Amino acid sequence: YTALKTVTVGYLITDAQGRVVKQMAGVSPLHPLSEAAPSPLQLTTSVTIAPGEYTLKLAVADEDRLGSIERAFQAGPTQSGSFSLSDLFVGGPETAAAGALTVGSRVMHGFLQGYFEVDGTDVRFLHVTYEIAATPDGPALAADEVAPKLTNGRAVYNHVMPLRSVPAGAYTLRVRISSPGGPLKTLTRGFQIPPSVP
């Protein structure tokens, strides 16, 4: 898309028992992710739900075209030792200087953004490495050590990795977290690099 488009959008959030906790459907005008080149439409919204495991089902209709996606996610932190970890998010910002969090499985502009948070008394001693791999347990194709932004006992790991040497395909962002006592947790999230449009 190259301009604002009005489409029909609906989403459904269900809990681990399959019960509907939030839902919405209606007509929404959506802007494309980028004004510089054709790109997907962007939907931004927020809901408040209790901590737990959920599934988001999203559907969009543009005249005679219909698409849907389903994604499992966790609301609230998970405990790992003495630390509380948020879910891992991935997205594709337009530049390397991404400030706000981007969320999306398709990375369009040559940069991958990863984001998660850790709470705990000794977060400054954690060691975090972001890795890009073809599979969740495959060898790293690229890796960066990531320093946190520390605020009141919370560590925010917001990092952007360039993808210029990574060809189109399906990949995993793997985040290895360790403390002075050894490995603590590994977070993973899949993403796709679509083929370039000539």
Secondary structure, 3 states (H helix, E strand, C coil): CCCCEEEEEEEEEEECCCCEEEEEEEEEEEEECCCCCCCCEECCCCCCCCCEEEEEEEEEEECCEEEEEEEEEEECCEEECCEEECCCEEECCCCCCCCCCCCCCECCCCEEEEEEEEECCCHHHCEEEEEEECCCCCCEEEEEECCCEEECCEEEEEEEEECCCCCCEEEEEEEEEEECCEEEEEEEEEEEECCCCC
